[in-house]
Amino acid sequence: MDPAAASARLAVSVAGYARLGTEVGWWPADTADLRARRVVEEVLPQGLETPGHLFWAITLDDGAAAGWLWVGPSRDGSTWWIYDIEVDPSSRGRGVGAGALRALDRAARAARQPVIGLHVLIANETARALYLREGFVETAPSPDGTGVVMEKRLIG
């Protein structure tokens, strides 16, 4: 993904994370934007140039934009972590997310990554079902009870 497109998608992602944080009760609305930015800055201390982080465009067969995928090392460095995957609303329900996860699986295997991990909200039943279909397993609830950590073992 080119830097300008990745920067634009990241800004949308941070805004969505702020809204989500408010909706699930992680933080009050008046501090949500600041808190979401701080979390992302911790994960990406060098912005889009932070080593190990990859930003991919999700496209349709005809090349049309359909979303984005941000993956990088987990906080402990043990897995590739899906920080954000977003399929544009007009492309949902057509296998685009599954295709993106399969492409990620191939890239992770080629890079000899042993595990792909993610966090998903319990209420996001559509995403949870997709991840389960694509071979992820639920490994732990989030400490606040709003979500679950999922992993897909690739090696070992």
Sequence and secondary structure as in RCSB ss.txt:
>XXXX:A:sequence
MDPAAASARLAVSVAGYARLGTEVGWWPADTADLRARRVVEEVLPQGLETPGHLFWAITLDDGAAAGWLWVGPSR
DGSTWWIYDIEVDPSSRGRGVGAGALRALDRAARAARQPVIGLHVLIANETARALYLREGFVETAPSPDGTGVVM
EKRLIG
>XXXX:A:secstr
  HHHHHHHHHHHHHHHHHHHHHTTSS HHHHHHHHHHHHHHH TTGGG TT EEEEEE TTS EEEEEEEEE T
TSSSEEEEEEEE GGGTTTTHHHHHHHHHHHHHHHTT  EEEEEEETT HHHHHHHHHTT EEEEE TTSSEEEE
EEE   
